[in-house]
Each structure stands twice: as structure tokens, then as C-alpha cells.
Amino acid sequence: MSLKDKLRPYVEQLDKELHRNNKVGEYLGQAEKMTGVKRLNMVLGVIGVVLLVFLFTFGSELVINVVAFVYPAYRRGSEIFCPLLMAELRRAAETVPRHGASMHAEVNGPASSGQPCCLSNY
């Protein structure tokens, strides 16, 4: 028994409900006359679009939440395992101009400090 055969009773029940004499059936009947698209196809299309939007919204939110958790954990772990990086970050924070200070302060990055760093892409 295929999936189509298993879903057939549910689709027939939905089609029967869409043809009932109520406001929704009336609006769907008008839309069916104007477009030539069956009521069932319109409703299934709307359900499909809503599910896709929900899937991509939830999926993207899940990816963002995972990245928001993993990246700070990775940075913290790299700070724990590489004390030179922590010192460089503190030194870089000290060289950032404060409010009212000159914006032309010289900033030495980790590449110019001559000290090795644990992170190759830092």
C-alpha cells in the first residue's frame, strides 16, 4: 500500500469538508470559479506554503541558536588553551581609543607583536 493510498481517505474527507455550505466553502467556491483551481488544490497549496515557511523559519532559527552557542564556547575554549591569545586580546582592548581620545592611536595587532598565537586564522 503506497503513501498515496494511505492518504486518500484523509484527502477525501478534507475535500468533503471544503464543499460544506459555510463561509469558508462559499469563499473557496468563489475563488474556484475565478481561478479555475480546485478548492482542494488551493487549500493544500496554502498548507504547503505555511509548512515551508515554518520549516525554514524554525530551521534557520535552530542554526542561529546552535552557532550562537558553539562559537562563544569555541572562543572561550581557545582562550583557556591559549594564554597568549588572552594577553593579546587584553592588550588590543587597551589600545582602543576611549571617548574623547585621539582616533589616530596606533594599534598593533597580533601579527606585529612577534609572539606566536595558537589560532592560525586569528
Helices and strands as residue ranges (DSSP letters): H 3-18, H 23-35, H 39-81, H 83-95, G 110-112
